[in-house]
Amino acid sequence: MKKRITALLIVLVGASVAGTFLPALWRLTGLASVRYLNNLFVDVLLGAIISFLIALFLAGLIVRLFDRIVKRAEVFVSKQSPTYLLFGSLATIVGLILANIISIPLYRINFFLFNTLAPIILMVLLGYIGFRVGTTRTDEWRRLFQLRSKKAVVETTAEQNKVLERKVGDNFHKYKILDTSVIIDGRIYEIAQTGFIEGTLLIPNFVLHELQLIADSADSLKRTRGRRGLDILNDLQKTDAMPVEMYEGDFEDLTEVDSKLIKLAKLLDGIVVTNDFNLNKVSEFQNVPVLNINELANTLKPAVIPGDGMTVTVVKAGTERQQGVAYLDDGTMIVVEDGQHYMNKSLAVTVTSALQTAAGRMIFAKPTHSQKSLREHNK
């Protein structure tokens, strides 16, 4: 069936081409005076016969070639995002319309090069340029449409006086862009559930790809961490606490995921959410807002002052002589003087000082009974 349809199309095209160009050929060869040749019916019939003979030999080849082109087109289209296809199609249509407008004076010139060939070249050229402009700057087009739609919503709301539109301040950033480390960490899910973050969580496609590579790693530890991150993403998508969106674009000129995150944050005016200390510093240097989960966790730890008492279990020896090391439930390290004598035992201690570092907080303490003995000795 495909061969018959293809053969019919070849015959129709051949007949149309012959009816258009054979009269010019007869004039060039001096055969225009022949009555039976310089006839539209004869020209169309000759073109149909020649194209039919061509179709007998080439129809199968053309069908296979056409199927291959269609399959490649289907694969290409299926890999593209709806935004890519929408803006590409709209920009192509605009390019074709401009080509037709420019070609209007050319249609009136009675010369094949200007009234036929030039308009075709203009359509192909401007259509391609329109497609490239529409597909290579999808983020800017999306932001433009978003700004216009927001403006329309605000104007309609003001006219109807039915909804009070909240005016966001200059410090509001809609998109919170997650990096790989904070997804694997998992605490972002609980933070989103509490409602302390506003806006939209954005997961870039290149972060998802890196997470997939970690999940497919030959190292069992990395593989476990990657699968945990994918589970966290699925939980985030299922929750109603915050909207979650995917960013399909990529920055092919950059190779590092951290660099892509910073560029995306600048492009969307978003905030990078991470627990990576180095990414945090680089983002701050480039004036990109950052939410560091580790800094948030350190801030929420209960404050301790010298003289506070607590009960800890010394689990290992310290770096200095006779020191012992214990940990609170939140992971805070406590250095206990003379703590090696109470290894793996529950011990009441008194805080002597606390040190806040970039990596976290460290508490120094002494056994409470030694403090009591010292006070009794002074009395």
C-alpha positions as CSV (number, residue, x, y, z in Angstrom):
1,M,0.0,0.0,0.0
2,K,2.8,2.4,0.9
3,K,4.5,1.7,-2.5
4,R,1.3,2.5,-4.4
5,I,0.7,5.8,-2.5
6,T,4.4,6.7,-3.1
7,A,4.2,5.9,-6.8
8,L,1.0,8.0,-7.1
9,L,2.7,10.9,-5.4
10,I,5.7,10.6,-7.7
11,V,3.4,10.6,-10.8
12,L,1.5,13.7,-9.6
13,V,4.8,15.6,-8.8
14,G,6.3,14.5,-12.2
15,A,3.2,15.7,-14.1
16,S,3.1,19.0,-12.3
17,V,6.8,19.6,-12.9
18,A,6.5,18.7,-16.6
19,G,3.5,20.9,-17.1
20,T,5.5,23.8,-15.6
21,F,8.9,23.4,-17.2
22,L,8.5,21.5,-20.5
23,P,7.1,24.6,-22.4
24,A,10.3,26.5,-21.5
25,L,12.3,23.4,-22.7
26,W,10.5,23.3,-26.0
27,R,11.2,27.0,-26.5
28,L,14.9,26.6,-25.8
29,T,15.3,23.6,-28.1
30,G,13.2,25.2,-30.9
31,L,10.4,22.6,-30.8
32,A,7.8,25.1,-29.6
33,S,6.4,25.2,-33.1
34,V,5.5,21.6,-33.1
35,R,1.8,21.5,-32.5
36,Y,1.6,18.3,-30.6
37,L,4.5,19.1,-28.2
38,N,3.6,22.6,-27.2
39,N,0.4,21.5,-25.4
40,L,-0.4,21.4,-21.7
41,F,-2.2,18.1,-21.9
42,V,0.8,16.5,-23.8
43,D,3.3,18.0,-21.3
44,V,1.4,16.7,-18.3
45,L,1.0,13.2,-19.9
46,L,4.7,13.0,-20.7
47,G,5.6,14.0,-17.2
48,A,3.2,11.4,-15.7
49,I,4.6,8.6,-18.0
50,I,8.2,9.4,-17.2
51,S,7.6,9.7,-13.4
52,F,5.6,6.4,-13.5
53,L,8.5,4.6,-15.1
54,I,10.8,6.1,-12.4
55,A,8.4,5.1,-9.7
56,L,8.4,1.5,-10.8
57,F,12.1,1.2,-9.9
58,L,12.4,3.8,-7.1
59,A,9.2,3.5,-5.2
60,G,10.5,0.8,-2.8
61,L,13.7,2.7,-2.2
62,I,11.8,5.9,-1.5
63,V,9.4,4.1,0.9
64,R,12.3,2.7,2.9
65,L,14.1,6.1,2.9
66,F,10.9,7.8,4.0
67,D,10.3,5.3,6.8
68,R,13.8,5.8,8.1
69,I,13.4,9.6,8.1
70,V,10.0,9.3,9.8
71,K,11.4,7.0,12.5
72,R,14.4,9.4,13.2
73,A,12.0,12.3,13.4
74,E,9.8,10.4,15.9
75,V,12.8,9.5,18.0
76,F,14.0,13.2,18.0
77,V,10.5,14.6,18.8
78,S,10.0,12.1,21.6
79,K,13.2,13.2,23.3
80,Q,12.3,16.8,23.3
81,S,10.3,18.6,26.0
82,P,6.8,20.1,25.2
83,T,8.3,23.6,25.8
84,Y,11.0,22.9,23.2
85,L,8.5,21.8,20.6
86,L,6.0,24.6,21.3
87,F,8.4,27.5,21.1
88,G,10.2,25.9,18.1
89,S,6.9,25.5,16.2
90,L,5.8,29.0,17.0
91,A,9.1,30.6,16.0
92,T,9.2,28.5,12.7
93,I,5.7,29.8,11.8
94,V,6.7,33.4,12.4
95,G,9.8,32.8,10.2
96,L,7.7,31.4,7.4
97,I,5.2,34.3,7.6
98,L,8.1,36.8,7.4
99,A,9.5,34.9,4.4
100,N,6.1,35.1,2.6
101,I,5.8,38.9,3.3
102,I,9.3,39.5,2.0
103,S,8.5,37.4,-1.1
104,I,5.4,39.4,-2.2
105,P,7.4,41.7,-4.5
106,L,9.4,38.8,-5.9
107,Y,6.2,37.0,-7.0
108,R,5.5,39.8,-9.5
109,I,8.9,39.4,-11.3
110,N,8.4,37.2,-14.4
111,F,11.6,35.3,-13.9
112,F,11.9,31.8,-12.4
113,L,14.9,32.7,-10.2
114,F,13.0,35.4,-8.4
115,N,9.3,34.3,-8.4
116,T,10.0,30.7,-7.5
117,L,13.5,29.8,-6.3
118,A,14.1,32.9,-4.2
119,P,10.9,32.6,-2.1
120,I,11.7,28.9,-1.5
121,I,15.2,29.8,-0.2
122,L,13.8,32.6,2.0
123,M,11.2,30.2,3.5
124,V,13.8,27.6,4.3
125,L,16.3,30.1,5.7
126,L,13.9,32.1,7.8
127,G,12.0,29.0,9.0
128,Y,15.3,27.5,10.2
129,I,16.4,30.7,11.9
130,G,13.0,31.0,13.6
131,F,13.3,27.4,14.8
132,R,16.8,27.9,16.2
133,V,15.7,31.2,18.0
134,G,12.7,29.4,19.5
135,T,14.5,26.3,20.7
136,T,17.8,27.8,21.9
137,R,16.3,30.5,24.1
138,T,13.3,28.6,25.6
139,D,14.1,29.7,29.2
140,E,13.9,33.4,28.2
141,W,10.6,32.9,26.3
142,R,9.2,31.0,29.2
143,R,10.1,33.7,31.6
144,L,8.6,36.3,29.3
145,F,5.3,34.5,29.1
146,Q,5.3,33.9,32.8
147,L,5.8,37.6,33.5
148,R,2.9,38.5,31.1
149,S,0.6,35.9,32.5
150,K,1.3,37.2,36.1
151,K,0.6,40.7,35.0
152,A,-2.7,39.7,33.4
153,V,-3.7,37.9,36.6
154,V,-2.9,40.9,38.7
155,E,-4.9,43.2,36.4
156,T,-7.9,41.0,36.3
157,T,-7.8,40.6,40.1
158,A,-7.6,44.3,40.6
159,E,-10.6,44.9,38.3
160,Q,-12.8,42.2,39.9
161,N,-11.7,42.9,43.5
162,K,-12.4,39.3,44.4
163,V,-8.9,38.1,45.3
164,L,-6.2,39.9,47.2
165,E,-3.0,39.3,45.4
166,R,0.0,38.9,47.7
167,K,2.9,41.2,46.6
168,V,6.2,39.4,46.9
169,G,9.1,41.3,48.1
170,D,12.5,41.8,46.5
171,N,13.9,39.0,48.5
172,F,11.4,36.4,47.3
173,H,12.9,33.7,45.0
174,K,10.3,31.3,43.5
175,Y,12.7,28.5,42.6
176,K,14.7,26.5,45.1
177,I,17.1,24.5,43.0
178,L,18.2,21.2,44.6
179,D,21.7,19.8,44.1
180,T,22.7,16.1,44.2
181,S,24.1,16.2,47.7
182,V,21.0,17.6,49.4
183,I,18.8,15.1,47.6
184,I,20.9,12.2,48.8
185,D,21.0,13.7,52.3
186,G,17.2,13.4,52.5
187,R,16.5,16.1,55.1
188,I,15.0,18.3,52.4
189,Y,11.9,16.1,52.4
190,E,11.2,16.8,56.1
191,I,11.9,20.5,55.7
192,A,9.5,20.7,52.8
193,Q,6.9,18.9,54.9
194,T,7.1,21.4,57.7
195,G,6.4,24.3,55.3
196,F,9.4,26.4,56.2
197,I,10.4,26.8,52.5
198,E,8.2,28.7,50.1
199,G,8.1,28.7,46.4
200,T,8.8,25.7,44.1
201,L,11.4,23.0,44.4
202,L,13.3,22.6,41.0
203,I,15.2,19.5,40.1
204,P,17.4,20.1,37.0
205,N,17.7,17.3,34.5
206,F,21.5,17.2,34.8
207,V,21.2,16.7,38.6
208,L,18.9,13.8,37.9
209,H,21.3,12.3,35.4
210,E,24.2,12.6,37.9
211,L,22.0,10.9,40.6
212,Q,21.2,8.1,38.1
213,L,24.9,7.6,37.5
214,I,25.5,7.3,41.2
215,A,22.7,4.8,41.5
216,D,24.2,2.7,38.7
217,S,27.7,2.8,40.2
218,A,29.7,-0.4,40.8
219,D,30.5,0.8,44.3
220,S,27.9,-0.6,46.6
221,L,28.0,2.5,49.0
222,K,27.6,4.9,46.1
223,R,24.8,2.8,44.6
224,T,22.9,2.8,47.9
225,R,23.3,6.6,48.2
226,G,22.1,7.1,44.7
227,R,19.0,4.9,45.1
228,R,18.2,6.7,48.4
229,G,18.3,10.0,46.5
230,L,15.9,8.6,43.8
231,D,13.5,7.5,46.6
232,I,13.6,11.0,48.1
233,L,12.7,12.5,44.7
234,N,9.8,10.2,44.4
235,D,8.6,11.1,47.9
236,L,8.9,14.8,47.0
237,Q,6.8,14.4,43.9
238,K,4.1,12.6,45.8
239,T,3.9,15.2,48.6
240,D,1.5,18.1,48.5
241,A,3.5,20.3,50.8
242,M,5.4,22.0,48.0
243,P,5.2,22.0,44.2
244,V,8.0,20.2,42.5
245,E,9.1,20.9,38.9
246,M,11.7,19.5,36.5
247,Y,14.1,21.6,34.5
248,E,14.7,19.9,31.1
249,G,17.4,22.2,29.8
250,D,21.1,21.8,30.0
251,F,24.3,23.9,29.6
252,E,26.4,22.0,27.1
253,D,29.2,24.5,27.3
254,L,29.7,23.6,31.0
255,T,30.9,20.2,32.3
256,E,30.6,20.5,36.1
257,V,27.2,20.1,37.7
258,D,28.0,22.8,40.3
259,S,28.7,25.3,37.5
260,K,25.5,24.4,35.8
261,L,23.6,24.9,39.1
262,I,25.0,28.3,39.6
263,K,24.3,29.4,36.0
264,L,20.7,28.1,36.3
265,A,20.2,30.0,39.6
266,K,21.3,33.2,37.9
267,L,19.1,32.5,34.9
268,L,15.9,31.8,36.9
269,D,16.8,34.1,39.9
270,G,16.5,31.1,42.1
271,I,18.3,29.8,45.3
272,V,20.6,26.9,45.4
273,V,19.8,24.4,48.1
274,T,22.8,22.3,49.2
275,N,24.8,20.9,52.0
276,D,28.1,21.0,50.0
277,F,30.5,23.4,51.7
278,N,32.5,24.2,48.6
279,L,29.4,24.8,46.4
280,N,28.1,27.1,49.2
281,K,31.3,29.2,49.1
282,V,31.5,29.4,45.3
283,S,27.8,30.4,45.1
284,E,28.3,33.2,47.7
285,F,31.4,34.4,45.8
286,Q,29.2,34.7,42.6
287,N,26.4,36.4,44.5
288,V,24.0,33.5,44.2
289,P,21.7,32.9,47.2
290,V,22.3,29.6,49.0
291,L,20.3,27.6,51.5
292,N,22.7,25.2,53.3
293,I,20.9,22.4,55.1
294,N,24.0,21.8,57.4
295,E,24.0,25.5,58.5
296,L,20.2,25.2,59.2
297,A,20.8,22.1,61.3
298,N,23.7,23.8,63.3
299,T,21.5,26.8,63.9
300,L,18.7,24.7,65.3
301,K,20.9,22.8,67.8
302,P,20.2,23.9,71.4
303,A,22.5,26.5,72.8
304,V,24.8,25.5,75.6
305,I,26.7,27.9,78.0
306,P,29.5,27.3,80.4
307,G,28.1,25.7,83.6
308,D,25.4,23.7,81.9
309,G,25.3,20.0,82.9
310,M,24.6,17.0,80.8
311,T,25.1,13.2,80.8
312,V,27.1,11.7,78.0
313,T,28.8,8.4,77.1
314,V,32.5,8.6,76.2
315,V,33.0,6.4,73.1
316,K,36.7,7.0,72.1
317,A,39.9,8.7,73.1
318,G,40.7,12.3,72.1
319,T,43.7,13.8,70.4
320,E,45.1,15.2,73.6
321,R,46.3,13.3,76.6
322,Q,43.6,11.8,78.8
323,Q,40.8,13.4,76.7
324,G,37.7,11.5,75.8
325,V,35.2,12.1,73.1
326,A,31.4,11.8,73.3
327,Y,28.5,12.7,71.0
328,L,25.1,14.2,71.5
329,D,22.0,12.7,69.7
330,D,22.3,15.5,67.0
331,G,26.0,14.6,66.3
332,T,27.6,17.4,68.2
333,M,31.1,16.4,69.5
334,I,31.9,16.8,73.2
335,V,35.5,16.7,74.3
336,V,35.7,15.6,77.9
337,E,38.9,16.3,79.9
338,D,40.1,13.2,81.7
339,G,37.4,11.3,79.8
340,Q,39.6,8.3,78.9
341,H,39.1,7.0,82.4
342,Y,35.4,6.6,81.8
343,M,35.5,4.9,78.4
344,N,32.0,3.4,77.3
345,K,30.5,4.6,80.6
346,S,27.7,7.1,81.3
347,L,29.2,10.3,82.8
348,A,27.8,13.5,84.1
349,V,29.8,16.5,82.8
350,T,29.8,20.2,83.1
351,V,30.3,22.5,80.0
352,T,33.4,24.7,80.2
353,S,33.2,26.2,76.7
354,A,31.8,25.8,73.2
355,L,33.4,26.4,69.8
356,Q,31.4,27.1,66.6
357,T,33.2,26.2,63.4
358,A,32.3,26.0,59.7
359,A,32.0,22.2,60.0
360,G,29.8,22.3,63.1
361,R,29.9,22.9,66.9
362,M,32.3,21.5,69.4
363,I,31.7,21.4,73.2
364,F,34.4,21.2,75.9
365,A,33.4,19.7,79.2
366,K,34.8,18.3,82.5
367,P,33.4,15.5,84.7
368,T,31.0,17.0,87.2
369,H,32.4,15.1,90.2
370,S,35.8,16.6,89.6
371,Q,34.3,20.1,89.6
372,K,32.5,19.3,92.9
373,S,35.8,18.0,94.4
374,L,37.6,21.1,93.4
375,R,34.9,23.4,95.0
376,E,35.0,21.3,98.2
377,H,38.8,21.5,98.3
378,N,38.6,25.3,97.9
379,K,36.2,25.5,100.9
